[in-house]
Amino acid sequence: MNLELARKILEISEAQPFDFVKLRGRGIAWEVREMESAGLIALSAAQNDDPDLAVIKSVTHAGRALLMVLRDKATARSLKRALATIRVPSVDLDLELALL
């Protein structure tokens, strides 16, 4: 899971007043399924075959806890250094946010 992308997704999801968030981006469905399997978010029950679209129903308690950790600047710097040393490939995904 791309932790920087996870932070962005969690922040976007937490900022929405109606909880539902529709995200569109290259390969975003795979990333949010990873986040769901990690217990960070709950996805909409609607089945979608579009790999570039995901609908997030809510952020879980674990997702909020991870977001607090990732928002801490010192932790974020340490995490980026750790990931740089193991040479994790960077993923650049553009997100398009649309409210349902």
C-alpha positions in Angstrom: 0.0 0.0 0.0 1.2 3.5 -0.9 1.2 5.3 2.5 1.3 8.8 0.9 -1.7 8.0 -1.2 -3.4 6.4 1.8 -2.9 9.6 3.7 -4.4 11.7 0.9 -7.4 9.3 0.6 -8.0 9.3 4.3 -7.8 13.1 4.5 -10.2 13.5 1.6 -12.6 11.0 3.0 -12.5 12.6 6.5 -13.2 16.0 5.1 -16.4 15.1 3.4 -19.6 16.1 5.3 -21.7 13.2 3.9 -19.1 10.4 4.3 -19.4 9.0 0.7 -16.4 9.9 -1.5 -16.1 8.9 -5.1 -12.5 8.7 -6.3 -11.2 8.4 -9.8 -7.6 7.8 -10.7 -5.4 5.3 -12.5 -5.5 2.1 -10.5 -7.3 3.7 -7.6 -9.7 0.7 -7.1 -6.8 -1.6 -6.3 -5.3 0.8 -3.7 -8.6 1.3 -1.9 -9.2 -2.4 -1.8 -5.8 -2.8 -0.1 -6.9 -0.1 2.4 -10.2 -1.9 3.0 -8.5 -5.2 3.6 -6.2 -3.4 6.1 -9.3 -2.2 7.9 -8.7 1.5 7.2 -11.9 2.3 5.2 -15.3 0.8 4.3 -16.2 0.7 0.6 -19.6 1.0 -0.9 -21.4 -2.2 -1.4 -22.1 -1.3 -5.1 -20.0 -3.4 -7.4 -18.0 -1.5 -9.9 -15.9 -3.0 -12.7 -14.1 0.3 -13.5 -10.5 -0.1 -12.1 -10.2 3.7 -12.1 -13.2 4.4 -9.8 -13.8 3.7 -6.1 -16.5 4.7 -3.7 -15.6 5.0 -0.1 -18.4 4.8 2.4 -16.5 5.7 5.6 -13.2 5.8 7.4 -12.8 3.3 10.3 -11.3 3.9 13.7 -8.1 2.3 12.5 -8.0 4.6 9.5 -8.4 7.7 11.7 -5.6 6.4 14.0 -3.3 5.9 11.0 -4.1 9.3 9.7 -3.1 10.9 13.0 0.3 9.1 12.8 0.8 10.1 9.1 0.0 13.8 9.8 2.8 14.0 12.4 5.6 15.7 10.5 8.5 13.9 12.3 6.9 10.6 11.7 6.2 11.3 8.1 9.9 12.3 7.6 11.1 9.1 9.3 8.7 7.0 7.2 9.9 8.7 4.0 13.5 8.1 4.9 12.8 4.4 5.7 11.0 3.9 2.5 13.7 5.6 0.5 16.3 3.2 2.0 14.4 0.1 0.8 13.8 1.7 -2.6 10.1 1.4 -2.8 9.0 2.6 -6.2 7.1 5.8 -6.2 3.5 5.8 -7.6 2.1 9.0 -9.0 -1.6 8.8 -9.1 -3.8 11.7 -10.0 -7.1 11.7 -8.1 -10.3 13.3 -9.2 -12.7 13.8 -6.3 -16.4 13.9 -6.9 -19.1 13.8 -4.2 -22.0 11.4 -4.7 
